[in-house]
Amino acid sequence: MHRCLLRSRTAMSQRRGAASRPRFYKHTSIDRDGDAWRVTLDARPLPTPAGQALRLPSQRLALAIAAEWDAQIDRIEPAAMPLMALASTAIDQIPKERKQTEQNILAYAATDTCRFVADAAREPEVRRRQDKYHEPILAWLRETHGADLIRGTPGALRAPPTPPEALDALTTACAALSNYHLAALQAATFESKSVAIGLALLDREIDAEEAEAAARVEETANIERWGLVEGAHDYDLARVRVQLASAAFFADATS
């Protein structure tokens, strides 16, 4: 799985034209740092972008981030290292901006992907996929977290108002997460435009492939009907796939 992600991330970074710099190290490795793990470049500990110690909670995550750095060839492409980005977010950003991060995630409840319902008469395939993927996620969210995100009227452009009780339940769910898991939830929610999909992925109710299918119901139906546009649909698909798979791996490796 990780080798596949590395290939996809390389294509993404080339397409995105992310800021890069020459590779300045020869060897990557990991070592133990008390109760944590760290990545080393030429035997020197790798810091976060903000200069803090990159202390990681598991050997598995340290190995994966070391592999991201080792996969950089002539230039370092930050866009090709989503696990490094997630770790840096958890260490540098979230401790300082935790409340704002939670609010940014919770804002997606009002426009959650899973709450929109297509008109079955006009878009039967989209509706079929929405019922297949979204209904079970919303049922799980209601049963597990007590958050009832009501689906909208078929064909409506807006979801119904979010019940205050549902927002309170989602707030409690976010508050219970570690900084590492909140970073993963933020990435999954932003990419899927759904806090319901993000939480289900984090709790392993669905895997990354199922999260991708739930997040891209309309796009997938349109591609199957009209065909894939190279340089657009394929890039979007690669981005979603990498971000969701990385968030799932990151959450699992920091549990």
N, C-alpha and C positions, 0 to 999 in steps of 0.2 A: 504493500500500500504506500509506504513512504517513498519508494523509488518512483512510483507512478506520479505522486504529488510533486516530486522534484522536477520531473519532466514538464508537467503542466505549469508549474510556477515559472520555469525558465521561459516558456512561450509567453506567459502572461507579462513577465517583466519586459520582454522585448517589445511586445505590443503596446504596453503602457508607457515605455520610455522613462521609467522611474529614475530618479537621481542615483548615480552609482559612482564608485571610485575604484582605483586599481586595487587588486588583491595585494596585501602587504605581508602575508604570512605563508608559511610552507606547511605547517602541521596543525591539525586540530585534535584535541583529546578532551577527556573529562577527568576530574578527580574529586575526591571527597573533601567537603569543607564542614567539619563538625557533623551536624544532623542534616546537612544539605549537600547538593552537588553543584559543581561549577564547570563551565566550559573553558578550555584554555586554547589559546592560539600561540604556537611556538612556546609553550609552557607558561605563558602569561595569562592570568585570569581575565576573561572577557567581561567588561562592565556593560551596564545598560546604556542607552543613549544619553541618559541624564547623569551618567558617571557613577551610579550606585553599583554595589556588588550584585552580580547576577547569580543569586543563590536560589537553586531550584529544588523543589521538594522530592524529586524522584530521579533515580538513575536513568530510567526510561526516557524521561523528558530531556535530560541532559544529553543523552546519546542522540536523540532526534534533532536537537538544536545544533549539536556539533556536526551532524550530517548535513544540515542546511549550510553551515559555513564551509564545510569541506566541498560541497557541490558548487561553490562559486569558482569559476574558472579564472579568467583574466581580470574580471571586474566584479565588485561586490554589488549585488542587486537587492536592495532591501525588499522590493516587492516579491522576490522569490523566497522570502524567509518568513512566512506567516506565523510560525511557532515562536520565533524570536520576537516578532512584533507583539504577540499575545503576552509573552512573558514580560516584556518591557512595559506594556500597558498595565499589567497587574502590579508591577513593582514601582514604576515611575508615576503613573497617572492616577490610578484608582485610589490609593491612600489619600491623595490630596483632593480628589474630585469625586469621592464615592457617592455622595448624595445626588450630585448632578448626573452621574452615570446612571444611577437607578432611575431618575426621572426621565432621562432620555430613552431608556428601555421601556418604561411604563407608558410613555407617550404612544407607543405602537399599538396599545390595546384598542384605541379608538378606531384605528384603521387596519386592524390585523388582517392579514391575507386570508385567514381561515373564516372570517366573518362575511365575506362577500360571496354571493350566490348568483350564478348565471341563470338566465331565463332558459329553461330546458327546451322550449320550442325554437328558440333562435340559436342557441349554442349547446346542443345536446351532449357533445363530447366533453366540453369544458365542465358542464354540470355533473356529468357522470364522474369525472375525476375529482371534482370538489367534494362530492358526497363520499367517494371512496377514501380520499386522503384526509379531508378536513374534519368530517364528522367524528371519526374516532379520536382525533387529537383533542378536539374540544370536549368530548365526553371524558377523556382521561384527565384533562385540566380541571374539569368540574369535580370529578371524583377524588383526585389526588390533592389538589390545592384549594378546592372550594371556590374556584373562580368560574363563573358562568358567563362566558362571552357569547352573547346571543347572535346568531346568524341573521343577516339582513333579509329583506324581501327580495325574491328573485328579480334580477334585472336592475335593482336599485344601485345608484352610484355612491351611496353612503351607507355605512353600517348604522344600526340603531345606537342610541346613547349607551355608554358603558355603565352598567349598574355600579353604584358606589361600593357595594359589598364585593364585587368582583375586583375592583381596583384595590381595595384594602387587602384582599387575599393575595393578589399579585405583588403588592408592596411587601407583605410579610415574606413571600417566597424569595424575593430579591434580597431582602435584608438578611436572610439566613445564609446566604452564599459567602464563601471565602472570596478574597480579592481575585484569586486565580479563576474561580468559577464564574465570578461576575464578568471578568474579561472575556471568557468564552461565551457567556450568554449574550453579552453586548455584540460580539462579532456575529453570532448565529442569528440574533434578532435583526440586526441591521441588514444582513444579507438576505434573509428570508422575508423581511418586512412583517415579522410575526413573532410576538413574544410567546405565543402558544407553541409554535414549532421550536423556538429556541429552548424553552423549558423542557419540552418532550425529548429533544435531542440530548440535553444536559443530563436528564434523569434516565437516559437509555431506554425510554419508551419506544423511540424510533432510532434507526441508525442514520448515518449521513446520506445514504442513498434514498431512504424514505423521506428524509427532510428535504432533499433536493426535489423529489417528485412532488411533495406537497407545496413547496415554495414556487414551483414553475408550472403549475397546472395549465394556465392559459397559454404560456409560451410553448410548452410541449405540444399542446393540441394544435396550435397554429403551425408549428414546424411540421407536424405530421400531415397537416392538410395542404400547406403551401410550399413546404421545403425549407431547408436551412440556408441562411444567407452567410456565406463565408466572410470572416472578418467582422462579423457582428454577433450573430447567434452563437457561433462556436466560442468566441471570446467570452461572452456573457456566461455561457455554460461552464467554461473552464474556471472562471472566477468564482462562481457560486459553488462549484464542486470542491475547489481547493479550500475556500473559506469555511464551508460547513464541515468538511472532513477534518480540517485543522482544529476547529473549535471542539469537535467531538473527541479527537485524540488528546487535545490539551486538557479538557475536563477530566477525561479518564486517567491521564497521567499525573494529575494533581489531586486525585481523590485520596 
